[in-house]
Amino acid sequence: MKILIHGRAFPVAMWRFFDWAFRDLGHEVFSVGNYSGGKIPWGDQYDFPQYADAPDYQIPEIDYPIDALLKEISFNPDVIVQAADTISLTGKAPCKNVILKTDPHAVDYTLREKYADHVFNMQHYYMKEGETWIPYAYYPGLHKYIKLYQKYDVVFSGLQYEQRKKALEAMQKAGLKVLNTLGLIYDEYVEVYNQGKIAFNWSSKEDLPARFWEGLAMRRLVLTNRVPDLKLLDFKDDIDYIGFDTVDEAVEKAVYYSCHPKEREAIAYRGWKKVKEHTYHKRAEEMLSIIEKL
């Protein structure tokens, strides 16, 4: 299949994993979007020139007309996959045109749905009628288990929301060695997480982020707040991961499992085995199967 994929071209943008998966699966892919040169729009603009990866065709960071774009490029797609968060390709497409909502907890996609043939949503909690749930996942070869010395009891790399900071600071006060940071991506992210006993997550708005699947794929004990989407998955609380509802519960469980390696590693192993099928390749195949029927 000839796939044109649109997104904001900065490292670890969600659409990148689908772009790679489509290509790995043998599809002809052409990427378009604005190019950041390796900068990530987090807080103070983190810069990763070593991971700079330009799209096949660069366009400004604006809503861009589909008809104008197709006149500018020498690529005739079977489907357009729009996976940008804050910008879109506008107007009616001459081929199948689908939206992938990568951040529905934070972005309003209403306007760009007007001409879409179908909408995929990565968070079931924020789905509208007629949309298809395509959850986050992990990318094999990147999100993987590495046997390293465990320097930390708890690790977290992500945006510094208040509830996250509060819980992690409480864990430190309880005597745990905690790494809480922002700006670790790709190989550095994976290496540091493999140096931790527990991969912490506290979702910002009832969403279940990619960090859940990535932590499982790295064979860490995933400690996450309970959100609605967890009830729809085959992963079980206290068996494949550890859930919590409050700061006190999060701290209590972090302290307990940091001191009980056999129980911690058994849960991490079960989660690791169960997450095997939750790859971006599988998600991409699910998407294309539905697109082919449109």
TIVOKE-407960 format. One line per 8 residues: number of its first residue (from 1); their letters; for each residue x, y, z of C-alpha. Coordinates in Angstrom, 2 decimals. Layout:
REM residues N
NUM = a = X,Y,Z; ...
END
This chain:
REM residues 294
1 = mkilihgr = 0.00,0.00,0.00; 1.18,3.54,-0.73; 0.84,5.53,2.50; 1.29,9.26,2.95; 1.74,10.01,6.65; 1.57,13.51,8.11; 2.95,14.66,11.45; 5.08,17.20,13.25
9 = afpvamwr = 8.62,15.95,12.65; 10.32,16.03,16.02; 11.91,13.05,17.87; 9.51,10.69,19.69; 6.44,12.20,18.05; 3.91,9.38,18.13; 3.45,9.19,14.35; 7.13,8.23,13.99
17 = ffdwafrd = 6.46,4.75,15.38; 3.68,4.17,12.83; 5.89,5.50,10.04; 8.60,3.00,10.98; 6.12,0.16,11.42; 4.50,0.76,8.02; 7.93,0.72,6.37; 9.02,-2.39,8.30
25 = lghevfsv = 5.87,-4.13,7.04; 6.93,-3.46,3.46; 4.59,-0.59,2.55; 5.66,2.36,0.42; 5.59,5.32,2.79; 6.06,9.03,2.17; 6.22,11.34,5.21; 5.31,15.02,5.25
33 = gnysggki = 5.40,17.61,8.01; 7.26,20.52,9.53; 10.83,19.70,10.56; 12.17,20.68,13.98; 15.82,19.77,13.34; 15.85,17.65,16.48; 14.12,20.05,18.86; 11.21,18.74,20.95
41 = pwgdqydf = 8.51,21.19,22.09; 8.75,20.30,25.79; 9.16,23.18,28.19; 12.52,24.69,27.27; 12.73,23.09,23.82; 14.89,20.02,24.37; 17.35,19.58,21.51; 18.46,16.18,20.17
49 = pqyadapd = 20.45,16.78,16.96; 21.61,13.15,17.08; 18.00,12.09,16.55; 17.08,14.70,13.95; 15.08,12.94,11.24; 13.59,15.04,8.47; 10.34,13.99,6.79; 10.47,13.08,3.12
57 = yqipeidy = 8.85,16.43,2.31; 8.86,19.48,4.56; 5.90,21.83,4.89; 5.27,24.73,7.30; 3.76,24.13,10.73; 0.30,25.18,9.57; -2.91,23.55,8.38; -1.97,22.67,4.80
65 = pidallke = -4.35,22.01,1.86; -4.30,18.42,0.64; -4.81,19.38,-3.00; -1.84,21.79,-2.90; 0.38,19.21,-1.22; -0.38,16.47,-3.75; 0.51,18.84,-6.60; 3.89,19.51,-4.99
73 = isfnpdvi = 5.02,15.92,-4.43; 5.64,13.03,-6.82; 3.73,10.53,-4.69; 0.24,9.23,-5.41; -1.01,7.69,-2.14; -3.65,5.02,-1.61; -4.28,6.46,1.84; -3.39,9.55,3.84
81 = vqaadtis = -2.78,8.98,7.55; -2.94,12.24,9.48; -1.17,11.72,12.79; -0.18,15.26,13.72; -1.49,16.65,16.99; -2.01,20.40,16.54; -2.01,20.79,12.74; -3.71,19.00,9.86
89 = ltgkapck = -4.03,18.52,6.11; -7.22,20.25,5.06; -9.86,19.67,2.41; -11.18,16.69,0.52; -8.67,14.01,-0.46; -8.77,12.06,-3.74; -7.92,8.89,-1.80; -8.77,7.43,1.60
97 = nvilktdp = -8.03,9.94,4.34; -7.90,8.87,8.00; -7.17,10.64,11.25; -5.07,9.08,14.01; -5.81,10.87,17.27; -2.52,10.55,19.12; -3.39,13.01,21.91; -7.17,13.22,22.34
105 = havdytlr = -6.80,14.00,26.06; -5.10,17.29,25.15; -6.08,18.17,21.56; -9.43,18.95,19.93; -9.56,17.16,16.57; -13.10,18.23,15.66; -12.28,20.48,12.69; -9.98,18.01,10.96
113 = ekyadhvf = -12.56,15.20,11.17; -14.81,16.94,8.60; -13.29,15.26,5.54; -11.97,12.11,7.21; -13.08,8.70,5.94; -12.38,7.19,9.36; -10.97,8.17,12.74; -8.63,6.08,14.89
121 = nmqhyymk = -8.30,7.05,18.55; -5.41,6.00,20.77; -7.37,6.51,23.99; -10.65,4.66,24.46; -11.72,6.99,27.26; -11.89,9.87,24.75; -13.50,8.01,21.86; -16.54,9.24,19.95
129 = egetwipy = -19.12,7.05,18.25; -17.82,5.47,15.07; -14.14,5.73,15.96; -11.78,2.75,16.26; -9.53,2.25,19.26; -5.87,1.79,18.38; -4.01,1.91,21.72; -0.43,2.96,22.20
137 = ayypglhk = 2.19,0.22,22.02; 5.95,-0.32,22.02; 8.53,-0.51,19.26; 10.54,-3.77,19.24; 14.29,-3.29,19.04; 14.01,-0.02,20.93; 11.82,-0.66,23.97; 13.57,-3.77,25.23
145 = yiklyqky = 14.94,-5.45,28.33; 18.64,-4.90,29.02; 20.26,-6.54,32.02; 21.88,-3.62,33.82; 22.76,-2.71,37.40; 19.65,-1.24,39.02; 20.78,2.15,40.30; 17.28,3.41,41.09
153 = dvvfsglq = 14.26,2.12,42.97; 11.87,4.19,40.84; 12.34,5.87,37.47; 10.17,8.36,35.64; 10.88,10.47,32.58; 8.07,12.74,31.45; 6.33,16.06,31.80; 6.38,17.34,35.34
161 = yeqrkkal = 2.70,17.43,36.27; 1.97,18.29,39.88; 0.60,14.88,40.90; 3.64,13.15,39.43; 6.08,15.38,41.31; 4.12,15.01,44.54; 4.16,11.21,44.40; 7.83,10.95,43.43
169 = eamqkagl = 8.89,13.43,46.10; 6.95,11.38,48.67; 8.79,8.26,47.53; 12.11,10.03,48.04; 11.06,11.08,51.53; 10.21,7.42,52.21; 13.84,6.55,51.54; 13.67,5.38,47.92
177 = kvlntlgl = 16.22,6.32,45.30; 14.14,8.06,42.64; 15.07,9.41,39.21; 12.51,11.96,38.04; 13.43,13.81,34.89; 12.31,15.10,31.51; 14.25,14.86,28.29; 15.32,11.21,28.09
185 = iydeyvev = 14.37,9.74,24.73; 15.05,6.68,22.60; 18.24,4.81,23.62; 18.98,7.02,26.65; 15.42,6.55,27.89; 15.61,2.78,27.53; 19.01,2.53,29.22; 17.93,4.54,32.26
193 = ynqgkiaf = 14.64,2.67,32.65; 16.53,-0.60,32.62; 18.56,0.76,35.54; 15.42,1.11,37.63; 13.43,-1.45,39.58; 10.06,0.25,39.09; 8.75,2.20,36.09; 6.37,4.82,37.47
201 = nwsskedl = 3.43,6.42,35.66; 0.69,8.83,36.68; -1.53,9.73,33.74; -2.49,13.37,33.39; -6.16,13.15,32.37; -7.47,9.57,32.67; -5.39,8.55,29.64; -3.24,5.43,29.46
209 = parfwegl = 0.03,6.59,27.84; 2.63,4.80,25.79; 4.81,4.69,28.91; 2.63,1.82,30.19; 3.46,-0.49,27.26; 7.07,0.66,27.04; 7.68,-0.09,30.72; 6.26,-3.59,30.33
217 = amrrlvlt = 8.35,-4.16,27.18; 11.49,-3.23,29.14; 10.54,-5.82,31.77; 10.16,-3.26,34.52; 7.56,-3.47,37.26; 5.05,-0.90,36.00; 3.45,1.13,38.81; 0.59,3.14,37.33
225 = nrvpdlkl = -2.51,4.96,38.45; -5.73,3.13,37.60; -7.49,4.60,34.56; -10.59,3.38,32.68; -8.73,1.96,29.67; -6.91,-0.54,31.90; -10.21,-2.35,32.49; -10.53,-3.01,28.74
233 = ldfkddid = -7.17,-4.72,28.38; -5.98,-8.23,29.20; -3.42,-6.93,31.71; -4.35,-7.62,35.33; -3.66,-5.43,38.36; -1.29,-7.08,40.89; -0.48,-9.77,38.32; 1.00,-8.02,35.26
241 = yigfdtvd = 1.41,-4.52,36.72; 0.70,-2.68,39.97; -2.06,-0.10,40.17; -2.76,2.71,42.62; -5.32,5.46,43.19; -3.62,7.81,45.67; -0.18,9.16,46.50; -0.12,7.14,49.73
249 = eavekavy = -0.95,3.92,47.88; 1.69,4.64,45.24; 4.36,5.23,47.88; 3.36,2.18,49.90; 3.60,-0.10,46.86; 6.82,1.45,45.62; 8.45,0.87,49.01; 7.15,-2.70,49.23
257 = yschpker = 8.17,-3.86,45.77; 11.54,-2.14,45.86; 12.33,-4.40,48.84; 10.79,-7.63,47.48; 12.74,-8.53,44.33; 11.23,-11.97,43.74; 7.66,-10.65,43.73; 8.66,-7.59,41.71
265 = eaiayrgw = 10.50,-9.57,39.07; 7.70,-12.14,38.79; 5.14,-9.42,38.03; 7.51,-7.66,35.64; 8.14,-10.94,33.82; 4.43,-11.68,33.42; 3.79,-8.18,32.08; 6.73,-8.52,29.71
273 = kkvkehty = 5.42,-11.81,28.33; 1.88,-10.48,27.90; 2.91,-7.24,26.16; 4.74,-9.13,23.40; 1.85,-8.78,20.92; 1.28,-5.08,21.62; 3.73,-3.71,19.05; 3.32,-0.77,16.70
281 = hkraeeml = 3.55,-3.31,13.88; 0.39,-4.99,15.17; -1.32,-1.62,15.56; -0.33,-0.68,12.01; -1.71,-3.97,10.67; -5.00,-3.38,12.51; -5.27,0.11,11.03; -4.58,-1.01,7.48
289 = siiekl = -7.02,-3.91,7.75; -9.79,-1.45,8.56; -8.65,1.08,5.94; -8.74,-1.58,3.22; -12.45,-2.12,3.98; -13.43,1.57,3.76
END
